[in-house]
Amino acid sequence: MAVEEHRWPCAQCGAQLRYAPGQTSLTCDHCGHVQAIPADVPKARSRALQELDLAKGLRDDLPGRDMVEVRTTSCPNCGAQVEITGATHATQCPFCATPVVLDTGTQRHIKPQALVPFALTEGEARKAMIAWMGGLWFAPGTLLEYARKGRAMNGVYVPFWTFDADTASRYSGERGEYYYETRTVTVRVNGKMETRQEQVRHTRWYPARGGVARVFDDVLVMASTSLPARLGNELTPWNLGDLVPYTPDYLAGFQAEGYTVPLSDGHAQARDRMSDIIRSDVRRDIGGDEQRIHSVDTDWSDETFKHILLPVWMAAYKYNGKSYRFLVNGQTGEVQGERPWSIWKIAFAVIVVATLALAALYLSDPEATGLPVPDWLD
């Protein structure tokens, strides 16, 4: 299988074209020439958005049309698998800005079937990030300054898996129903003992058995280990209705990461999430005031998957020798980040709070502070 190489020379000046976010065209920064990306052919679009058989994917038995040989390079710092396009032989890791050089080998990957194109420009993503940073308490003063004047953000297509499944589950458990009993208690009120009656709640348990069914569609799992899972998974929501068939034209001027979470691991994560939802369905089906689940036996069928790419703008900020990453959803503008704390701002806030507390105590009970009491407070 030949390695796919892609170049996007401008028809007018020969410079490299880049994808224009929010549009369906490539533009030349050198001469301004605009070149349209070919429109989707309905048959090709249907094929591209079609689910793949999960069992075949797990056996590494997919047809050749669903596989691709790619040139990748591993970042020596964070381990990201950065895909190399065109004649590039050296680049910079978009996740940690470490210089990387193209590996000599290639890797056989499941081909991305679809992607969500970038909708936000770099400027719009930076504006969203600055607005988010502006709401951070006790952040270093240099943080916003960096965001405004720092190096350009990196636009990266991050790999994701999506999983579908039909499920039918049988369960056993118990349904708890509350009932109340009245008891007499003696309590002290204003120094005197009083007798009162109070309601005491108890739970009566009944055996419960039954079944629930649910169809899962596009359960999303990030296929990258280069980003903190919390940040990547919280860049939601994604509108997967904007998926378009994969074409390298949308990658022009951007970078793409190869997946580092194998299909089998992604499937295990998806099943865990589906199982949590199924247990919630079981609790609702049991009913009552409380539920105990003893067992859930699930039949999984019609399991399929897709490999897709989603757009993320990234920036890194270094503070006190440590790197902090910020991510912007390239479709919606949702921002997630690792934030630094300013020790000086926190210390100042503590001093201010302590001073105000001492002042309040001094005004209410001067002698309790041990400070001299002026005559006018006597």
SEVEX-519842 format. One record per residue (C-alpha): residue number from 1; chain; x, y, z. Coordinates in Angstrom, 1 decimal. Last residue first. Layout:
# residues N
{NUM,"A",{X,Y,Z}};
...
***
This chain:
# residues 378
{378,"A",{-14.6,52.3,75.4}};
{377,"A",{-14.3,52.6,71.6}};
{376,"A",{-13.5,56.4,71.7}};
{375,"A",{-10.7,55.8,74.2}};
{374,"A",{-8.7,53.7,71.8}};
{373,"A",{-8.3,50.0,72.5}};
{372,"A",{-4.7,48.6,72.2}};
{371,"A",{-4.6,45.2,70.4}};
{370,"A",{-5.1,41.9,72.1}};
{369,"A",{-7.6,40.9,69.4}};
{368,"A",{-10.3,39.7,72.0}};
{367,"A",{-10.1,43.2,73.7}};
{366,"A",{-11.5,44.9,70.6}};
{365,"A",{-14.7,42.8,70.4}};
{364,"A",{-17.0,43.9,67.6}};
{363,"A",{-14.8,46.5,65.9}};
{362,"A",{-11.6,44.4,66.5}};
{361,"A",{-13.3,41.3,65.2}};
{360,"A",{-14.3,43.1,62.0}};
{359,"A",{-10.8,44.5,61.6}};
{358,"A",{-9.2,41.1,62.1}};
{357,"A",{-11.5,39.6,59.5}};
{356,"A",{-10.7,42.4,57.0}};
{355,"A",{-6.9,41.9,57.6}};
{354,"A",{-7.2,38.1,57.2}};
{353,"A",{-9.1,38.5,53.9}};
{352,"A",{-6.6,41.1,52.6}};
{351,"A",{-3.6,38.9,53.6}};
{350,"A",{-5.1,35.8,52.0}};
{349,"A",{-5.8,37.8,48.8}};
{348,"A",{-2.2,39.0,48.7}};
{347,"A",{-0.9,35.5,49.2}};
{346,"A",{-3.2,34.2,46.4}};
{345,"A",{-2.1,36.9,44.0}};
{344,"A",{1.6,36.3,44.8}};
{343,"A",{1.3,32.5,44.4}};
{342,"A",{-0.2,33.1,40.9}};
{341,"A",{-1.9,29.9,39.8}};
{340,"A",{-1.5,28.1,36.5}};
{339,"A",{-4.5,26.8,34.5}};
{338,"A",{-4.7,23.7,32.4}};
{337,"A",{-7.3,24.5,29.7}};
{336,"A",{-10.7,24.0,28.1}};
{335,"A",{-12.5,26.3,25.7}};
{334,"A",{-15.7,25.8,23.7}};
{333,"A",{-15.4,27.8,20.5}};
{332,"A",{-18.1,25.8,18.6}};
{331,"A",{-16.3,24.1,15.6}};
{330,"A",{-12.6,24.6,16.4}};
{329,"A",{-13.1,23.6,20.0}};
{328,"A",{-10.5,25.6,21.8}};
{327,"A",{-7.7,23.9,23.8}};
{326,"A",{-5.3,25.5,26.3}};
{325,"A",{-2.1,23.8,27.5}};
{324,"A",{0.1,24.6,30.5}};
{323,"A",{3.8,24.0,30.4}};
{322,"A",{5.9,24.2,33.6}};
{321,"A",{9.1,26.1,34.1}};
{320,"A",{7.6,28.7,36.4}};
{319,"A",{4.9,29.5,33.7}};
{318,"A",{5.0,28.3,30.1}};
{317,"A",{1.9,28.7,28.0}};
{316,"A",{0.8,26.3,25.3}};
{315,"A",{-1.8,26.9,22.6}};
{314,"A",{-4.2,24.6,20.7}};
{313,"A",{-7.0,25.0,18.2}};
{312,"A",{-9.0,21.8,17.8}};
{311,"A",{-10.9,20.3,14.8}};
{310,"A",{-12.3,16.8,14.9}};
{309,"A",{-11.1,13.8,12.9}};
{308,"A",{-13.2,10.6,12.5}};
{307,"A",{-12.7,6.9,12.7}};
{306,"A",{-16.1,5.2,12.6}};
{305,"A",{-17.6,2.2,14.5}};
{304,"A",{-20.1,-0.6,14.5}};
{303,"A",{-21.7,-3.0,16.9}};
{302,"A",{-24.9,-4.6,15.5}};
{301,"A",{-25.4,-6.6,18.8}};
{300,"A",{-24.5,-6.5,22.5}};
{299,"A",{-26.4,-8.7,24.9}};
{298,"A",{-26.2,-7.3,28.5}};
{297,"A",{-26.4,-9.2,31.8}};
{296,"A",{-26.8,-6.8,34.7}};
{295,"A",{-26.5,-8.1,38.3}};
{294,"A",{-27.2,-7.2,41.9}};
{293,"A",{-28.5,-3.6,41.4}};
{292,"A",{-29.9,-2.0,44.6}};
{291,"A",{-32.4,0.8,44.1}};
{290,"A",{-33.9,3.5,46.3}};
{289,"A",{-37.2,5.4,46.3}};
{288,"A",{-39.1,3.1,44.1}};
{287,"A",{-38.3,2.4,40.4}};
{286,"A",{-36.7,-0.7,39.1}};
{285,"A",{-36.9,0.6,35.5}};
{284,"A",{-35.3,3.9,36.5}};
{283,"A",{-32.5,2.1,38.2}};
{282,"A",{-32.0,-0.2,35.2}};
{281,"A",{-31.9,2.8,32.8}};
{280,"A",{-29.1,4.3,35.0}};
{279,"A",{-27.3,0.9,34.8}};
{278,"A",{-27.6,1.0,31.0}};
{277,"A",{-26.1,4.5,31.0}};
{276,"A",{-23.1,3.3,33.0}};
{275,"A",{-22.8,0.3,30.7}};
{274,"A",{-22.7,2.6,27.7}};
{273,"A",{-19.8,4.6,29.2}};
{272,"A",{-17.9,1.4,30.0}};
{271,"A",{-18.6,0.0,26.5}};
{270,"A",{-17.2,3.2,25.0}};
{269,"A",{-14.0,2.9,27.0}};
{268,"A",{-13.5,-0.7,26.0}};
{267,"A",{-14.1,0.2,22.3}};
{266,"A",{-11.5,2.9,22.5}};
{265,"A",{-9.0,0.3,23.9}};
{264,"A",{-9.8,-2.1,21.1}};
{263,"A",{-9.6,0.6,18.4}};
{262,"A",{-6.1,1.5,19.6}};
{261,"A",{-5.6,4.8,21.4}};
{260,"A",{-2.6,6.5,19.7}};
{259,"A",{-4.6,7.8,16.7}};
{258,"A",{-2.6,9.8,14.2}};
{257,"A",{-2.6,13.5,14.7}};
{256,"A",{-3.4,15.9,11.9}};
{255,"A",{-1.8,19.3,11.2}};
{254,"A",{-3.3,22.3,9.4}};
{253,"A",{-2.4,24.4,6.4}};
{252,"A",{-4.1,22.0,4.0}};
{251,"A",{-5.9,19.4,6.2}};
{250,"A",{-9.3,20.2,4.6}};
{249,"A",{-7.9,19.3,1.2}};
{248,"A",{-6.9,15.8,2.5}};
{247,"A",{-10.5,14.6,2.0}};
{246,"A",{-12.5,12.8,4.6}};
{245,"A",{-16.3,12.8,3.9}};
{244,"A",{-18.0,15.6,5.8}};
{243,"A",{-19.2,15.6,9.4}};
{242,"A",{-21.4,18.7,10.3}};
{241,"A",{-24.1,16.5,11.8}};
{240,"A",{-21.5,15.5,14.3}};
{239,"A",{-22.2,18.6,16.2}};
{238,"A",{-19.7,18.4,19.0}};
{237,"A",{-20.7,19.4,22.5}};
{236,"A",{-18.2,19.1,24.0}};
{235,"A",{-14.6,20.0,24.5}};
{234,"A",{-14.9,18.2,27.8}};
{233,"A",{-13.4,14.9,26.5}};
{232,"A",{-10.2,16.5,25.3}};
{231,"A",{-9.6,18.4,28.5}};
{230,"A",{-10.3,15.6,30.9}};
{229,"A",{-8.4,13.1,28.7}};
{228,"A",{-5.2,15.2,29.0}};
{227,"A",{-4.0,15.4,25.4}};
{226,"A",{-1.3,13.3,23.8}};
{225,"A",{-3.1,10.1,24.5}};
{224,"A",{-5.3,10.6,21.4}};
{223,"A",{-8.3,8.4,20.3}};
{222,"A",{-10.9,10.5,22.0}};
{221,"A",{-14.1,8.4,22.5}};
{220,"A",{-17.5,9.5,21.2}};
{219,"A",{-20.6,7.3,21.5}};
{218,"A",{-22.0,7.8,18.0}};
{217,"A",{-25.4,6.1,18.4}};
{216,"A",{-26.4,3.8,21.2}};
{215,"A",{-29.7,1.8,21.0}};
{214,"A",{-31.2,0.9,24.4}};
{213,"A",{-33.1,-2.0,25.9}};
{212,"A",{-34.2,-2.7,29.4}};
{211,"A",{-35.1,-5.9,31.2}};
{210,"A",{-36.7,-7.1,34.4}};
{209,"A",{-36.2,-8.3,38.0}};
{208,"A",{-36.9,-6.7,41.3}};
{207,"A",{-36.9,-8.1,44.9}};
{206,"A",{-38.6,-5.9,47.5}};
{205,"A",{-36.9,-3.8,50.2}};
{204,"A",{-38.6,-1.7,52.9}};
{203,"A",{-36.7,1.4,53.8}};
{202,"A",{-37.1,3.3,57.1}};
{201,"A",{-37.6,7.0,57.9}};
{200,"A",{-38.1,8.3,61.4}};
{199,"A",{-40.8,10.9,62.0}};
{198,"A",{-40.5,12.9,65.2}};
{197,"A",{-42.4,13.3,68.4}};
{196,"A",{-41.3,15.7,71.1}};
{195,"A",{-40.7,15.8,74.8}};
{194,"A",{-39.0,18.9,76.3}};
{193,"A",{-36.1,19.3,78.6}};
{192,"A",{-35.2,22.8,79.6}};
{191,"A",{-32.0,24.8,79.0}};
{190,"A",{-33.4,26.8,76.1}};
{189,"A",{-34.6,23.5,74.5}};
{188,"A",{-33.1,20.2,75.6}};
{187,"A",{-34.5,17.2,73.7}};
{186,"A",{-36.6,14.1,74.7}};
{185,"A",{-37.7,11.8,71.9}};
{184,"A",{-41.0,10.1,71.0}};
{183,"A",{-41.2,8.0,67.9}};
{182,"A",{-43.3,8.1,64.8}};
{181,"A",{-42.6,5.6,62.0}};
{180,"A",{-42.1,6.3,58.3}};
{179,"A",{-42.0,4.3,55.2}};
{178,"A",{-39.6,4.5,52.2}};
{177,"A",{-39.6,2.0,49.3}};
{176,"A",{-36.5,0.2,48.2}};
{175,"A",{-36.5,-1.8,45.0}};
{174,"A",{-34.1,-4.7,44.8}};
{173,"A",{-31.9,-6.2,42.1}};
{172,"A",{-31.9,-8.5,39.1}};
{171,"A",{-31.1,-7.4,35.5}};
{170,"A",{-31.6,-8.4,31.9}};
{169,"A",{-30.1,-6.1,29.2}};
{168,"A",{-30.7,-5.7,25.5}};
{167,"A",{-28.2,-3.5,23.6}};
{166,"A",{-27.9,-2.2,20.0}};
{165,"A",{-24.5,-0.6,19.4}};
{164,"A",{-22.8,2.3,17.8}};
{163,"A",{-19.3,3.6,18.4}};
{162,"A",{-17.4,6.7,17.5}};
{161,"A",{-13.6,6.9,17.5}};
{160,"A",{-11.7,10.2,17.7}};
{159,"A",{-8.6,11.6,16.1}};
{158,"A",{-7.6,15.3,16.7}};
{157,"A",{-7.3,17.6,13.7}};
{156,"A",{-4.9,20.3,14.7}};
{155,"A",{-4.8,24.1,14.3}};
{154,"A",{-1.9,25.5,16.2}};
{153,"A",{-2.2,28.9,17.9}};
{152,"A",{0.0,31.7,16.7}};
{151,"A",{2.8,32.8,19.1}};
{150,"A",{2.0,34.9,22.1}};
{149,"A",{0.9,38.5,22.0}};
{148,"A",{-2.7,38.4,23.3}};
{147,"A",{-2.5,35.0,25.0}};
{146,"A",{0.9,35.9,26.6}};
{145,"A",{-0.5,39.1,28.0}};
{144,"A",{-3.5,37.3,29.3}};
{143,"A",{-1.2,34.9,31.2}};
{142,"A",{1.3,37.5,32.3}};
{141,"A",{-0.9,38.6,35.2}};
{140,"A",{-0.7,35.1,36.7}};
{139,"A",{-4.2,33.6,37.3}};
{138,"A",{-5.7,34.1,40.8}};
{137,"A",{-9.3,33.8,39.5}};
{136,"A",{-9.8,32.8,35.8}};
{135,"A",{-12.6,34.7,34.0}};
{134,"A",{-10.2,36.6,31.7}};
{133,"A",{-8.7,33.3,30.6}};
{132,"A",{-12.0,32.3,29.0}};
{131,"A",{-12.3,35.6,27.1}};
{130,"A",{-8.7,35.2,26.0}};
{129,"A",{-9.4,31.7,24.7}};
{128,"A",{-12.5,32.8,22.8}};
{127,"A",{-10.6,35.7,21.2}};
{126,"A",{-7.7,33.3,20.3}};
{125,"A",{-10.2,30.9,18.6}};
{124,"A",{-11.7,33.8,16.6}};
{123,"A",{-8.2,34.9,15.5}};
{122,"A",{-7.2,31.3,14.5}};
{121,"A",{-10.3,31.0,12.4}};
{120,"A",{-13.3,29.1,13.6}};
{119,"A",{-15.3,26.6,11.5}};
{118,"A",{-12.6,24.0,11.2}};
{117,"A",{-13.9,21.1,9.2}};
{116,"A",{-15.6,18.2,11.0}};
{115,"A",{-14.0,15.0,9.6}};
{114,"A",{-15.0,11.8,7.9}};
{113,"A",{-13.8,8.3,7.2}};
{112,"A",{-10.4,8.5,8.7}};
{111,"A",{-8.3,5.6,7.4}};
{110,"A",{-7.5,2.8,9.7}};
{109,"A",{-3.8,3.0,10.1}};
{108,"A",{-0.8,1.3,8.6}};
{107,"A",{2.4,3.0,9.8}};
{106,"A",{5.4,4.4,7.9}};
{105,"A",{9.1,4.4,8.5}};
{104,"A",{11.9,6.9,8.3}};
{103,"A",{10.6,9.1,11.1}};
{102,"A",{10.2,12.8,10.3}};
{101,"A",{11.9,15.2,12.6}};
{100,"A",{10.4,16.8,15.6}};
{99,"A",{10.9,20.2,17.3}};
{98,"A",{8.9,20.3,20.6}};
{97,"A",{6.0,22.8,20.6}};
{96,"A",{4.1,20.8,23.3}};
{95,"A",{0.9,19.6,21.6}};
{94,"A",{1.4,21.0,18.0}};
{93,"A",{4.8,19.1,17.8}};
{92,"A",{6.9,21.2,15.5}};
{91,"A",{7.9,20.1,12.0}};
{90,"A",{10.6,18.4,10.0}};
{89,"A",{10.6,16.4,6.8}};
{88,"A",{7.7,18.1,5.0}};
{87,"A",{7.3,17.1,1.3}};
{86,"A",{3.5,16.7,1.5}};
{85,"A",{1.9,15.5,4.7}};
{84,"A",{3.3,14.3,8.0}};
{83,"A",{1.1,12.8,10.6}};
{82,"A",{2.0,13.7,14.2}};
{81,"A",{1.9,10.8,16.6}};
{80,"A",{2.1,12.5,20.1}};
{79,"A",{4.5,10.9,22.5}};
{78,"A",{4.8,14.0,24.8}};
{77,"A",{8.6,14.8,24.6}};
{76,"A",{10.1,12.6,21.9}};
{75,"A",{7.2,13.5,19.6}};
{74,"A",{6.6,10.5,17.4}};
{73,"A",{6.6,11.1,13.6}};
{72,"A",{4.1,9.8,11.1}};
{71,"A",{4.1,8.9,7.5}};
{70,"A",{0.8,7.2,6.6}};
{69,"A",{-0.2,4.0,5.0}};
{68,"A",{-4.0,3.8,4.7}};
{67,"A",{-6.8,1.4,5.5}};
{66,"A",{-10.6,1.4,4.7}};
{65,"A",{-10.1,0.8,1.0}};
{64,"A",{-8.0,-2.3,1.9}};
{63,"A",{-11.0,-4.0,3.4}};
{62,"A",{-11.0,-4.4,7.2}};
{61,"A",{-9.6,-7.5,8.9}};
{60,"A",{-7.6,-6.1,11.7}};
{59,"A",{-9.5,-8.5,14.0}};
{58,"A",{-10.9,-5.6,16.1}};
{57,"A",{-11.9,-3.8,12.9}};
{56,"A",{-13.6,-6.9,11.5}};
{55,"A",{-15.7,-7.2,14.7}};
{54,"A",{-16.5,-3.5,14.7}};
{53,"A",{-18.0,-3.5,11.2}};
{52,"A",{-17.6,0.0,9.8}};
{51,"A",{-20.3,2.7,9.9}};
{50,"A",{-21.2,4.6,6.7}};
{49,"A",{-20.3,8.3,6.7}};
{48,"A",{-17.7,7.9,3.8}};
{47,"A",{-20.0,5.6,1.8}};
{46,"A",{-22.9,8.0,1.9}};
{45,"A",{-20.7,10.9,1.1}};
{44,"A",{-19.2,9.1,-1.9}};
{43,"A",{-22.7,8.3,-3.2}};
{42,"A",{-23.8,11.9,-2.7}};
{41,"A",{-20.7,13.3,-4.4}};
{40,"A",{-19.3,16.0,-2.1}};
{39,"A",{-18.3,19.2,-3.7}};
{38,"A",{-14.7,19.7,-4.9}};
{37,"A",{-12.8,22.2,-2.7}};
{36,"A",{-12.8,25.6,-4.3}};
{35,"A",{-9.6,27.4,-5.1}};
{34,"A",{-9.1,31.0,-4.0}};
{33,"A",{-6.0,33.0,-5.1}};
{32,"A",{-4.9,35.7,-2.6}};
{31,"A",{-1.4,36.0,-3.9}};
{30,"A",{0.9,34.8,-1.1}};
{29,"A",{-1.7,33.7,1.5}};
{28,"A",{-3.2,31.4,-1.1}};
{27,"A",{-6.7,30.1,-0.2}};
{26,"A",{-8.4,26.8,-0.2}};
{25,"A",{-12.2,26.5,-0.4}};
{24,"A",{-15.3,25.2,1.3}};
{23,"A",{-15.5,27.9,4.0}};
{22,"A",{-15.7,28.1,7.8}};
{21,"A",{-12.0,27.8,8.1}};
{20,"A",{-10.0,28.6,4.9}};
{19,"A",{-7.9,25.5,4.0}};
{18,"A",{-4.4,26.4,3.0}};
{17,"A",{-2.6,26.8,-0.4}};
{16,"A",{1.1,26.4,-0.8}};
{15,"A",{2.8,28.8,-3.2}};
{14,"A",{2.9,28.0,-6.9}};
{13,"A",{1.9,31.5,-8.0}};
{12,"A",{-1.4,31.2,-10.0}};
{11,"A",{-2.5,27.5,-9.6}};
{10,"A",{-1.5,27.6,-5.9}};
{9,"A",{0.3,24.3,-5.0}};
{8,"A",{-1.6,22.0,-2.5}};
{7,"A",{0.6,19.0,-1.9}};
{6,"A",{-0.5,15.6,-0.7}};
{5,"A",{1.4,12.3,-0.1}};
{4,"A",{-0.3,9.0,0.5}};
{3,"A",{2.1,6.2,1.2}};
{2,"A",{1.6,3.3,-1.1}};
{1,"A",{0.0,0.0,0.0}};
***
